[in-house]
Amino acid sequence: MPTDDRVSIDGLVKNELNGKAGAIAKYDEMLWKIRTGYAVLLYGAIGIVAGLVNQKVITLDSRVAWAAVVLIMGFSVFGALLDYLFMAAKLRVVKYRDRLTELAWSRARLKEFTEDENQQLIECLKNSGERKERTDWSQRVGRSVPVIYYGGTGLLCTIATRLLVAKL
């Protein structure tokens, strides 16, 4: 019995919606791995150094503390930048998933696409996360999360480092 191997528009849309949902989940997973690794590394390092200073195994002079502050700030800035880049890619996928959903709804209602909708569909079916488009952050929730997370953690670790020197 022969099978029809042709791909339908409905099948393409359904597969792409599933793919975009999976991509969004993968971006979220990567973001939380970055955030968790950052926090574990930074707080863990400060905790170890604080314990060693407290046990008088090491001492921190002002020069070493300032070097630590520069490392903390650098690690925080580049962690936030990496976070923003992954968030931007995720938001591009969300944008195209939302548009693809609108197109699917239109097709379900009208059964046909206009020529403009056909062109939009083709764009929505392409890889959207890796595009070089600017991300519109104005309508998105959570754009301040990296600033608060990395800035707050960097500030707390900087204060802790300076307090360790003050203990001398």
OpenMM code with the backbone's topology and positions (N, CA, C; nanometers):
from openmm import Vec3, app, unit

residues = "MET PRO THR ASP ASP ARG VAL SER ILE ASP GLY LEU VAL LYS ASN GLU LEU ASN GLY LYS ALA GLY ALA ILE ALA LYS TYR ASP GLU MET LEU TRP LYS ILE ARG THR GLY TYR ALA VAL LEU LEU TYR GLY ALA ILE GLY ILE VAL ALA GLY LEU VAL ASN GLN LYS VAL ILE THR LEU ASP SER ARG VAL ALA TRP ALA ALA VAL VAL LEU ILE MET GLY PHE SER VAL PHE GLY ALA LEU LEU ASP TYR LEU PHE MET ALA ALA LYS LEU ARG VAL VAL LYS TYR ARG ASP ARG LEU THR GLU LEU ALA TRP SER ARG ALA ARG LEU LYS GLU PHE THR GLU ASP GLU ASN GLN GLN LEU ILE GLU CYS LEU LYS ASN SER GLY GLU ARG LYS GLU ARG THR ASP TRP SER GLN ARG VAL GLY ARG SER VAL PRO VAL ILE TYR TYR GLY GLY THR GLY LEU LEU CYS THR ILE ALA THR ARG LEU LEU VAL ALA LYS LEU".split()
positions = [
    Vec3(0.0845, -0.1178, 0.0000),
    Vec3(0.0000, 0.0000, 0.0000),
    Vec3(0.0891, 0.1242, 0.0000),
    Vec3(0.0825, 0.2087, -0.1021),
    Vec3(0.1690, 0.3271, -0.1089),
    Vec3(0.1283, 0.4303, -0.0038),
    Vec3(0.2284, 0.4988, 0.0449),
    Vec3(0.2023, 0.6069, 0.1411),
    Vec3(0.2357, 0.7391, 0.0764),
    Vec3(0.1674, 0.8417, 0.1198),
    Vec3(0.1909, 0.9758, 0.0679),
    Vec3(0.2953, 1.0425, 0.1569),
    Vec3(0.4161, 1.0609, 0.1022),
    Vec3(0.5256, 1.1181, 0.1796),
    Vec3(0.5337, 1.2704, 0.1693),
    Vec3(0.4382, 1.3314, 0.1044),
    Vec3(0.4409, 1.4767, 0.0910),
    Vec3(0.4197, 1.5420, 0.2276),
    Vec3(0.4855, 1.6526, 0.2434),
    Vec3(0.4722, 1.7277, 0.3674),
    Vec3(0.3633, 1.8317, 0.3484),
    Vec3(0.2737, 1.8403, 0.4444),
    Vec3(0.1672, 1.9404, 0.4366),
    Vec3(0.2090, 2.0668, 0.5118),
    Vec3(0.1454, 2.1763, 0.4775),
    Vec3(0.1711, 2.3016, 0.5503),
    Vec3(0.1342, 2.2836, 0.6967),
    Vec3(0.0222, 2.2190, 0.7218),
    Vec3(-0.0211, 2.1973, 0.8604),
    Vec3(0.0828, 2.1158, 0.9375),
    Vec3(0.1384, 2.0135, 0.8716),
    Vec3(0.2414, 1.9319, 0.9357),
    Vec3(0.3676, 2.0113, 0.9633),
    Vec3(0.4071, 2.0946, 0.8671),
    Vec3(0.5242, 2.1806, 0.8873),
    Vec3(0.5036, 2.2746, 1.0059),
    Vec3(0.3877, 2.3377, 1.0103),
    Vec3(0.3583, 2.4323, 1.1183),
    Vec3(0.3595, 2.3606, 1.2529),
    Vec3(0.2947, 2.2462, 1.2586),
    Vec3(0.2900, 2.1700, 1.3842),
    Vec3(0.4302, 2.1285, 1.4289),
    Vec3(0.5103, 2.0768, 1.3371),
    Vec3(0.6469, 2.0359, 1.3709),
    Vec3(0.7312, 2.1544, 1.4162),
    Vec3(0.7149, 2.2676, 1.3476),
    Vec3(0.7931, 2.3859, 1.3839),
    Vec3(0.7504, 2.4425, 1.5183),
    Vec3(0.6216, 2.4414, 1.5473),
    Vec3(0.5756, 2.4864, 1.6798),
    Vec3(0.6344, 2.3983, 1.7891),
    Vec3(0.6354, 2.2683, 1.7654),
    Vec3(0.6961, 2.1760, 1.8618),
    Vec3(0.8459, 2.2022, 1.8755),
    Vec3(0.9119, 2.2251, 1.7618),
    Vec3(1.0554, 2.2526, 1.7639),
    Vec3(1.0875, 2.3810, 1.8376),
    Vec3(1.0078, 2.4837, 1.8152),
    Vec3(1.0323, 2.6109, 1.8826),
    Vec3(1.0064, 2.5981, 2.0333),
    Vec3(0.9050, 2.5216, 2.0717),
    Vec3(0.8799, 2.4985, 2.2151),
    Vec3(0.9996, 2.4272, 2.2777),
    Vec3(1.0544, 2.3303, 2.2061),
    Vec3(1.1734, 2.2602, 2.2558),
    Vec3(1.2940, 2.3518, 2.2662),
    Vec3(1.3101, 2.4406, 2.1669),
    Vec3(1.4230, 2.5348, 2.1683),
    Vec3(1.4113, 2.6315, 2.2855),
    Vec3(1.2909, 2.6793, 2.3115),
    Vec3(1.2699, 2.7702, 2.4247),
    Vec3(1.3069, 2.6999, 2.5547),
    Vec3(1.2663, 2.5752, 2.5693),
    Vec3(1.3005, 2.4987, 2.6904),
    Vec3(1.4515, 2.4802, 2.7026),
    Vec3(1.5188, 2.4548, 2.5910),
    Vec3(1.6652, 2.4381, 2.5935),
    Vec3(1.7353, 2.5695, 2.6303),
    Vec3(1.6853, 2.6810, 2.5776),
    Vec3(1.7438, 2.8106, 2.6154),
    Vec3(1.7252, 2.8357, 2.7649),
    Vec3(1.6058, 2.8060, 2.8174),
    Vec3(1.5834, 2.8217, 2.9622),
    Vec3(1.6784, 2.7340, 3.0424),
    Vec3(1.6951, 2.6114, 2.9974),
    Vec3(1.7862, 2.5180, 3.0646),
    Vec3(1.9293, 2.5725, 3.0660),
    Vec3(1.9736, 2.6242, 2.9524),
    Vec3(2.1084, 2.6802, 2.9428),
    Vec3(2.1232, 2.8034, 3.0319),
    Vec3(2.0219, 2.8887, 3.0339),
    Vec3(2.0274, 3.0078, 3.1182),
    Vec3(2.0427, 2.9702, 3.2655),
    Vec3(1.9673, 2.8715, 3.3086),
    Vec3(1.9773, 2.8340, 3.4499),
    Vec3(2.1070, 2.7617, 3.4815),
    Vec3(2.1646, 2.6925, 3.3847),
    Vec3(2.2976, 2.6339, 3.4063),
    Vec3(2.4021, 2.7441, 3.4216),
    Vec3(2.3947, 2.8466, 3.3378),
    Vec3(2.4880, 2.9586, 3.3476),
    Vec3(2.4716, 3.0282, 3.4818),
    Vec3(2.3479, 3.0585, 3.5187),
    Vec3(2.3216, 3.1298, 3.6441),
    Vec3(2.3635, 3.0488, 3.7661),
    Vec3(2.3335, 2.9204, 3.7643),
    Vec3(2.3698, 2.8351, 3.8773),
    Vec3(2.5211, 2.8205, 3.8878),
    Vec3(2.5861, 2.7971, 3.7749),
    Vec3(2.7322, 2.7843, 3.7752),
    Vec3(2.7993, 2.9102, 3.8238),
    Vec3(2.7498, 3.0234, 3.7789),
    Vec3(2.8029, 3.1533, 3.8216),
    Vec3(2.7927, 3.1676, 3.9738),
    Vec3(2.6733, 3.1436, 4.0281),
    Vec3(2.6518, 3.1610, 4.1718),
    Vec3(2.7351, 3.0622, 4.2530),
    Vec3(2.7371, 2.9374, 4.2112),
    Vec3(2.8138, 2.8365, 4.2843),
    Vec3(2.9621, 2.8720, 4.2843),
    Vec3(3.0128, 2.9094, 4.1685),
    Vec3(3.1546, 2.9424, 4.1584),
    Vec3(3.1899, 3.0657, 4.2408),
    Vec3(3.1123, 3.1714, 4.2249),
    Vec3(3.1467, 3.2960, 4.2929),
    Vec3(3.1258, 3.2866, 4.4438),
    Vec3(3.0090, 3.2427, 4.4865),
    Vec3(2.9843, 3.2305, 4.6309),
    Vec3(3.0733, 3.1231, 4.6931),
    Vec3(3.0955, 3.0151, 4.6195),
    Vec3(3.1837, 2.9097, 4.6705),
    Vec3(3.3256, 2.9590, 4.6903),
    Vec3(3.3776, 3.0322, 4.5925),
    Vec3(3.5139, 3.0849, 4.6039),
    Vec3(3.5249, 3.1824, 4.7213),
    Vec3(3.4285, 3.2721, 4.7340),
    Vec3(3.4308, 3.3678, 4.8455),
    Vec3(3.4189, 3.2936, 4.9780),
    Vec3(3.3360, 3.1926, 4.9839),
    Vec3(3.3217, 3.1134, 5.1076),
    Vec3(3.4504, 3.0422, 5.1453),
    Vec3(3.5167, 2.9846, 5.0478),
    Vec3(3.6436, 2.9154, 5.0747),
    Vec3(3.7491, 3.0146, 5.1219),
    Vec3(3.7604, 3.1275, 5.0516),
    Vec3(3.8588, 3.2288, 5.0907),
    Vec3(3.8273, 3.2813, 5.2307),
    Vec3(3.7000, 3.3078, 5.2591),
    Vec3(3.6615, 3.3571, 5.3921),
    Vec3(3.6984, 3.2557, 5.5002),
    Vec3(3.6747, 3.1289, 5.4720),
    Vec3(3.7107, 3.0249, 5.5694),
    Vec3(3.8608, 3.0185, 5.5922),
    Vec3(3.9382, 3.0296, 5.4857),
    Vec3(4.0847, 3.0255, 5.4986),
    Vec3(4.1378, 3.1486, 5.5710),
    Vec3(4.0777, 3.2655, 5.5441),
    Vec3(4.1182, 3.3871, 5.6154),
    Vec3(4.0829, 3.3734, 5.7633),
    Vec3(3.9631, 3.3228, 5.7919),
    Vec3(3.9185, 3.3060, 5.9302),
    Vec3(4.0088, 3.2098, 6.0070),
    Vec3(4.0571, 3.1065, 5.9414),
    Vec3(4.1457, 3.0086, 6.0058),
    Vec3(4.2916, 3.0538, 6.0024),
    Vec3(4.3142, 3.1715, 5.9483),
    Vec3(4.4478, 3.2303, 5.9377),
    Vec3(4.5436, 3.1460, 5.8535),
    Vec3(4.4892, 3.0725, 5.7583),
    Vec3(4.5699, 2.9963, 5.6644),
    Vec3(4.6277, 3.0912, 5.5594),
    Vec3(4.5474, 3.1903, 5.5203),
    Vec3(4.5930, 3.2919, 5.4262),
    Vec3(4.5562, 3.4294, 5.4809),
    Vec3(4.6241, 3.5296, 5.4322),
    Vec3(4.5857, 3.6676, 5.4617),
    Vec3(4.5702, 3.7404, 5.3286),
    Vec3(4.4809, 3.8333, 5.3287),
    Vec3(4.4575, 3.9117, 5.2085),
    Vec3(4.5053, 4.0544, 5.2326),
    Vec3(4.5966, 4.0985, 5.1497),
    Vec3(4.6320, 4.2403, 5.1584),
    Vec3(4.5419, 4.3166, 5.0610),
    Vec3(4.5506, 4.4465, 5.0661),
    Vec3(4.4625, 4.5316, 4.9868),
    Vec3(4.4793, 4.5076, 4.8367),
    Vec3(4.6016, 4.4853, 4.7915),
    Vec3(4.6277, 4.4626, 4.6488),
    Vec3(4.5596, 4.3351, 4.5999),
    Vec3(4.5678, 4.2292, 4.6752),
    Vec3(4.5048, 4.1023, 4.6389),
    Vec3(4.3523, 4.1180, 4.6409),
    Vec3(4.3032, 4.1919, 4.7402),
    Vec3(4.1586, 4.2130, 4.7487),
    Vec3(4.1076, 4.2911, 4.6287),
    Vec3(4.1812, 4.3937, 4.5857),
    Vec3(4.1393, 4.4703, 4.4679),
    Vec3(4.1441, 4.3834, 4.3428),
    Vec3(4.2419, 4.2974, 4.3336),
    Vec3(4.2482, 4.2046, 4.2200),
    Vec3(4.1260, 4.1124, 4.2213),
    Vec3(4.0883, 4.0679, 4.3404),
    Vec3(3.9695, 3.9829, 4.3530),
    Vec3(3.8436, 4.0595, 4.3124),
    Vec3(3.8364, 4.1859, 4.3502),
    Vec3(3.7213, 4.2692, 4.3138),
    Vec3(3.7128, 4.2830, 4.1617),
    Vec3(3.8256, 4.3067, 4.0967),
    Vec3(3.8265, 4.3179, 3.9503),
    Vec3(3.7805, 4.1855, 3.8875),
    Vec3(3.8263, 4.0739, 3.9405),
    Vec3(3.7838, 3.9432, 3.8883),
    Vec3(3.6344, 3.9210, 3.9091),
    Vec3(3.5856, 3.9581, 4.0263),
    Vec3(3.4423, 3.9429, 4.0556),
    Vec3(3.3598, 4.0275, 3.9592),
    Vec3(3.3995, 4.1526, 3.9422),
    Vec3(3.3247, 4.2414, 3.8528),
    Vec3(3.3327, 4.1931, 3.7071),
    Vec3(3.4503, 4.1508, 3.6641),
    Vec3(3.4650, 4.0995, 3.5286),
    Vec3(3.3807, 3.9749, 3.5063),
    Vec3(3.3845, 3.8841, 3.6010),
    Vec3(3.3068, 3.7609, 3.5919),
    Vec3(3.1580, 3.7937, 3.5893),
    Vec3(3.1167, 3.8917, 3.6674),
    Vec3(2.9754, 3.9317, 3.6730),
    Vec3(2.9309, 3.9981, 3.5428),
    Vec3(3.0113, 4.0886, 3.4908),
    Vec3(2.9754, 4.1582, 3.3669),
    Vec3(2.9654, 4.0583, 3.2520),
    Vec3(3.0626, 3.9705, 3.2390),
    Vec3(3.0594, 3.8771, 3.1269),
    Vec3(2.9548, 3.7675, 3.1472),
    Vec3(2.9252, 3.7331, 3.2727),
    Vec3(2.8137, 3.6411, 3.2990),
    Vec3(2.6817, 3.7021, 3.2570),
    Vec3(2.6625, 3.8300, 3.2906),
    Vec3(2.5394, 3.8996, 3.2522),
    Vec3(2.5298, 3.9120, 3.0998),
    Vec3(2.6406, 3.9416, 3.0343),
    Vec3(2.6411, 3.9529, 2.8887),
    Vec3(2.6036, 3.8199, 2.8234),
    Vec3(2.6613, 3.7117, 2.8721),
    Vec3(2.6290, 3.5792, 2.8201),
    Vec3(2.4811, 3.5479, 2.8425),
    Vec3(2.4320, 3.5809, 2.9608),
    Vec3(2.2917, 3.5609, 2.9942),
    Vec3(2.2029, 3.6376, 2.8960),
    Vec3(2.2343, 3.7663, 2.8733),
    Vec3(2.1558, 3.8482, 2.7804),
    Vec3(2.1574, 3.7902, 2.6390),
    Vec3(2.2708, 3.7392, 2.5956),
    Vec3(2.2786, 3.6826, 2.4611),
    Vec3(2.1887, 3.5597, 2.4471),
    Vec3(2.1876, 3.4739, 2.5484),
    Vec3(2.0992, 3.3571, 2.5446),
    Vec3(1.9533, 3.3999, 2.5565),
    Vec3(1.9259, 3.5005, 2.6410),
    Vec3(1.7881, 3.5490, 2.6530),
    Vec3(1.7406, 3.6107, 2.5218),
    Vec3(1.8276, 3.6840, 2.4547),
    Vec3(1.7903, 3.7457, 2.3264),
    Vec3(1.7574, 3.6380, 2.2235),
    Vec3(1.8387, 3.5332, 2.2182),
    Vec3(1.8126, 3.4235, 2.1245),
    Vec3(1.6791, 3.3562, 2.1581),
    Vec3(1.6558, 3.3341, 2.2853),
    Vec3(1.5298, 3.2730, 2.3278),
    Vec3(1.4120, 3.3616, 2.2888),
    Vec3(1.4244, 3.4919, 2.3082),
    Vec3(1.3143, 3.5823, 2.2767),
    Vec3(1.2881, 3.5911, 2.1263),
    Vec3(1.3923, 3.5724, 2.0454),
    Vec3(1.3695, 3.5660, 1.9006),
    Vec3(1.2858, 3.4426, 1.8667),
    Vec3(1.3156, 3.3309, 1.9317),
    Vec3(1.2374, 3.2094, 1.9087),
    Vec3(1.0929, 3.2321, 1.9541),
    Vec3(1.0755, 3.2957, 2.0696),
    Vec3(0.9410, 3.3241, 2.1204),
    Vec3(0.8644, 3.4126, 2.0214),
    Vec3(0.9307, 3.5141, 1.9689),
    Vec3(0.8670, 3.6048, 1.8724),
    Vec3(0.8165, 3.5276, 1.7502),
    Vec3(0.9009, 3.4424, 1.6948),
    Vec3(0.8605, 3.3685, 1.5753),
    Vec3(0.7602, 3.2584, 1.6078),
    Vec3(0.7684, 3.2020, 1.7262),
    Vec3(0.6673, 3.1040, 1.7666),
    Vec3(0.5309, 3.1717, 1.7782),
    Vec3(0.5292, 3.2916, 1.8387),
    Vec3(0.4030, 3.3648, 1.8520),
    Vec3(0.3441, 3.3985, 1.7153),
    Vec3(0.4289, 3.4417, 1.6236),
    Vec3(0.3798, 3.4750, 1.4889),
    Vec3(0.3326, 3.3491, 1.4171),
    Vec3(0.4044, 3.2398, 1.4356),
    Vec3(0.3638, 3.1131, 1.3732),
    Vec3(0.2289, 3.0667, 1.4294),
    Vec3(0.2070, 3.0884, 1.5573),
    Vec3(0.0783, 3.0543, 1.6184),
    Vec3(-0.0337, 3.1366, 1.5562),
    Vec3(-0.0088, 3.2657, 1.5359),
    Vec3(-0.1084, 3.3517, 1.4704),
    Vec3(-0.1382, 3.3029, 1.3289),
    Vec3(-0.0338, 3.2646, 1.2571),
    Vec3(-0.0536, 3.2143, 1.1209),
    Vec3(-0.1318, 3.0822, 1.1216),
    Vec3(-0.1028, 2.9961, 1.2173),
    Vec3(-0.1746, 2.8685, 1.2274),
    Vec3(-0.3219, 2.8942, 1.2565),
    Vec3(-0.3487, 2.9897, 1.3422),
    Vec3(-0.4873, 3.0253, 1.3741),
    Vec3(-0.5581, 3.0780, 1.2485),
    Vec3(-0.4903, 3.1637, 1.1751),
    Vec3(-0.5466, 3.2185, 1.0527),
    Vec3(-0.5769, 3.1070, 0.9531),
    Vec3(-0.4852, 3.0145, 0.9401),
    Vec3(-0.5048, 2.9024, 0.8470),
    Vec3(-0.6199, 2.8137, 0.8922),
    Vec3(-0.6322, 2.7905, 1.0210),
    Vec3(-0.7413, 2.7066, 1.0720),
    Vec3(-0.8768, 2.7725, 1.0436),
    Vec3(-0.8818, 2.9033, 1.0512),
    Vec3(-1.0075, 2.9763, 1.0261),
    Vec3(-1.0382, 2.9889, 0.8777),
    Vec3(-0.9367, 3.0267, 0.7996),
    Vec3(-0.9610, 3.0630, 0.6596),
    Vec3(-0.9221, 2.9542, 0.5597),
    Vec3(-0.8484, 2.8551, 0.6044),
    Vec3(-0.8039, 2.7416, 0.5211),
    Vec3(-0.6996, 2.7775, 0.4163),
    Vec3(-0.6735, 2.9041, 0.3935),
    Vec3(-0.5750, 2.9462, 0.2937),
    Vec3(-0.4956, 3.0632, 0.3476),
    Vec3(-0.3749, 3.0765, 0.2995),
    Vec3(-0.2910, 3.1907, 0.3347),
    Vec3(-0.2908, 3.2913, 0.2204),
    Vec3(-0.2767, 3.4175, 0.2563),
    Vec3(-0.2503, 3.5189, 0.1547),
    Vec3(-0.1042, 3.5044, 0.1144),
    Vec3(-0.0634, 3.5724, 0.0081),
    Vec3(0.0768, 3.5663, -0.0350),
    Vec3(0.1684, 3.6211, 0.0738),
    Vec3(0.1260, 3.7287, 0.1406),
    Vec3(0.2044, 3.7863, 0.2505),
    Vec3(0.2191, 3.6861, 0.3652),
    Vec3(0.1102, 3.6177, 0.3982),
    Vec3(0.1167, 3.5168, 0.5051),
    Vec3(0.2054, 3.3997, 0.4655),
    Vec3(0.2046, 3.3633, 0.3379),
    Vec3(0.2942, 3.2575, 0.2895),
    Vec3(0.4403, 3.2971, 0.3123),
    Vec3(0.4746, 3.4218, 0.2818),
    Vec3(0.6117, 3.4702, 0.3038),
    Vec3(0.6457, 3.4730, 0.4526),
    Vec3(0.5499, 3.5157, 0.5345),
    Vec3(0.5719, 3.5169, 0.6787),
    Vec3(0.5903, 3.3748, 0.7313),
    Vec3(0.5134, 3.2823, 0.6792),
    Vec3(0.5256, 3.1420, 0.7191),
    Vec3(0.6652, 3.0893, 0.6892),
    Vec3(0.7150, 3.1194, 0.5707),
    Vec3(0.8497, 3.0741, 0.5340),
    Vec3(0.9526, 3.1293, 0.6321),
    Vec3(0.9401, 3.2559, 0.6689),
    Vec3(1.0327, 3.3160, 0.7664),
    Vec3(1.0186, 3.2503, 0.9029),
    Vec3(0.8962, 3.2208, 0.9438),
    Vec3(0.8732, 3.1594, 1.0752),
    Vec3(0.9253, 3.0159, 1.0824),
    Vec3(0.9341, 2.9489, 0.9680),
    Vec3(0.9813, 2.8100, 0.9665),
    Vec3(1.1336, 2.8003, 0.9743),
    Vec3(1.2015, 2.9111, 0.9557),
    Vec3(1.3476, 2.9111, 0.9618),
    Vec3(1.3959, 2.9194, 1.1061),
    Vec3(1.5231, 2.8865, 1.1250),
    Vec3(1.5848, 2.8956, 1.2575),
    Vec3(1.5798, 3.0409, 1.3035),
    Vec3(1.5122, 3.0650, 1.4130),
    Vec3(1.4954, 3.2032, 1.4582),
    Vec3(1.5901, 3.2411, 1.5704),
    Vec3(1.6370, 3.1478, 1.6477),
    Vec3(1.7240, 3.1791, 1.7608),
    Vec3(1.8604, 3.2301, 1.7203),
    Vec3(1.9095, 3.1866, 1.6062),
    Vec3(2.0447, 3.2215, 1.5635),
    Vec3(2.0495, 3.3394, 1.4666),
    Vec3(1.9392, 3.4069, 1.4489),
    Vec3(1.9365, 3.5218, 1.3589),
    Vec3(2.0095, 3.6397, 1.4207),
    Vec3(2.0479, 3.7328, 1.3381),
    Vec3(2.1199, 3.8519, 1.3835),
    Vec3(2.0262, 3.9716, 1.3998),
    Vec3(1.9015, 3.9470, 1.4305),
    Vec3(1.8047, 4.0544, 1.4502),
    Vec3(1.8177, 4.1129, 1.5902),
    Vec3(1.7836, 4.2391, 1.6010),
    Vec3(1.7792, 4.3019, 1.7328),
    Vec3(1.6573, 4.2497, 1.8069),
    Vec3(1.6697, 4.2366, 1.9361),
    Vec3(1.5601, 4.1897, 2.0190),
    Vec3(1.4858, 4.3094, 2.0761),
    Vec3(1.3539, 4.3078, 2.0656),
    Vec3(1.2713, 4.4128, 2.1236),
    Vec3(1.2410, 4.3734, 2.2685),
    Vec3(1.3116, 4.4368, 2.3603),
    Vec3(1.2975, 4.4043, 2.5023),
    Vec3(1.1795, 4.4765, 2.5667),
    Vec3(1.1226, 4.5740, 2.4985),
    Vec3(1.0221, 4.6601, 2.5612),
    Vec3(0.8968, 4.5845, 2.6048),
    Vec3(0.8609, 4.4803, 2.5359),
    Vec3(0.7389, 4.4060, 2.5679),
    Vec3(0.7675, 4.2765, 2.6448),
    Vec3(0.8884, 4.2588, 2.6916),
    Vec3(0.9260, 4.1325, 2.7554),
    Vec3(0.9488, 4.1492, 2.9052),
    Vec3(0.8983, 4.0543, 2.9789),
    Vec3(0.9161, 4.0516, 3.1239),
    Vec3(1.0529, 3.9926, 3.1548),
    Vec3(1.1170, 4.0401, 3.2583),
    Vec3(1.2403, 3.9786, 3.3058),
    Vec3(1.3677, 4.0341, 3.2486),
    Vec3(1.3606, 4.1433, 3.1754),
    Vec3(1.4839, 4.1953, 3.1157),
    Vec3(1.5794, 4.2513, 3.2197),
    Vec3(1.5301, 4.2809, 3.3389),
    Vec3(1.6181, 4.3323, 3.4442),
    Vec3(1.6763, 4.2195, 3.5309),
    Vec3(1.6332, 4.0971, 3.5095),
    Vec3(1.6813, 3.9847, 3.5907),
    Vec3(1.8338, 3.9721, 3.5882),
    Vec3(1.8991, 3.9744, 3.4717),
    Vec3(2.0458, 3.9621, 3.4732),
    Vec3(2.1147, 4.0767, 3.5468),
    Vec3(2.0620, 4.1974, 3.5325),
    Vec3(2.1236, 4.3110, 3.6017),
    Vec3(2.1139, 4.2912, 3.7528),
    Vec3(1.9977, 4.2532, 3.7990),
    Vec3(1.9778, 4.2318, 3.9431),
    Vec3(2.0605, 4.1125, 3.9905),
    Vec3(2.0533, 4.0030, 3.9169),
    Vec3(2.1205, 3.8794, 3.9581),
    Vec3(2.2724, 3.8944, 3.9602),
    Vec3(2.3282, 3.9345, 3.8467),
    Vec3(2.4741, 3.9437, 3.8372),
    Vec3(2.5271, 4.0669, 3.9097),
    Vec3(2.4549, 4.1773, 3.8982),
    Vec3(2.4977, 4.2986, 3.9685),
    Vec3(2.4914, 4.2820, 4.1186),
    Vec3(2.3820, 4.2249, 4.1672),
    Vec3(2.3673, 4.2028, 4.3119),
    Vec3(2.4691, 4.1049, 4.3664),
    Vec3(2.4873, 3.9952, 4.2956),
    Vec3(2.5854, 3.8954, 4.3397),
    Vec3(2.7263, 3.9528, 4.3355),
    Vec3(2.7588, 4.0239, 4.2274),
    Vec3(2.8912, 4.0863, 4.2167),
    Vec3(2.9149, 4.1857, 4.3289),
    Vec3(2.8130, 4.2658, 4.3594),
    Vec3(2.8251, 4.3645, 4.4666),
    Vec3(2.8441, 4.2966, 4.6018),
    Vec3(2.7661, 4.1959, 4.6314),
    Vec3(2.7793, 4.1254, 4.7596),
    Vec3(2.9158, 4.0580, 4.7739),
    Vec3(2.9627, 3.9976, 4.6683),
    Vec3(3.0939, 3.9318, 4.6742),
    Vec3(3.2061, 4.0350, 4.6864),
    Vec3(3.1893, 4.1511, 4.6242),
    Vec3(3.2876, 4.2587, 4.6376),
    Vec3(3.2914, 4.3093, 4.7813),
    Vec3(3.1751, 4.3302, 4.8400),
    Vec3(3.1686, 4.3740, 4.9801),
    Vec3(3.2326, 4.2704, 5.0704),
    Vec3(3.2016, 4.1437, 5.0470),
    Vec3(3.2600, 4.0366, 5.1287),
    Vec3(3.4133, 4.0362, 5.1180),
    Vec3(3.4641, 4.0556, 4.9964),
    Vec3(3.6101, 4.0597, 4.9776),
    Vec3(3.6711, 4.1751, 5.0528),
    Vec3(3.6080, 4.2898, 5.0441),
    Vec3(3.6613, 4.4072, 5.1147),
    Vec3(3.6539, 4.3883, 5.2661),
    Vec3(3.5511, 4.3214, 5.3140),
    Vec3(3.5396, 4.2953, 5.4583),
    Vec3(3.6477, 4.1987, 5.5060),
    Vec3(3.6845, 4.1054, 5.4197),
    Vec3(3.7913, 4.0123, 5.4560),
    Vec3(3.9238, 4.0845, 5.4756),
    Vec3(3.9486, 4.1878, 5.3970),
    Vec3(4.0705, 4.2678, 5.4112),
    Vec3(4.0616, 4.3537, 5.5365),
    Vec3(3.9442, 4.4066, 5.5633),
    Vec3(3.9241, 4.4913, 5.6814),
    Vec3(3.9471, 4.4150, 5.8096),
    Vec3(3.9358, 4.2815, 5.8032),
    Vec3(3.9534, 4.1978, 5.9220),
    Vec3(4.0985, 4.1990, 5.9713),
    Vec3(4.1904, 4.2356, 5.8811),
    Vec3(4.3320, 4.2373, 5.9190),
    Vec3(4.3531, 4.3304, 6.0295),
] * unit.nanometer
topology = app.Topology()
chain = topology.addChain("A")
for resn in residues:
    res = topology.addResidue(resn, chain)
    for name in ("N", "CA", "C"):
        topology.addAtom(name, app.Element.getBySymbol(name[0]), res)
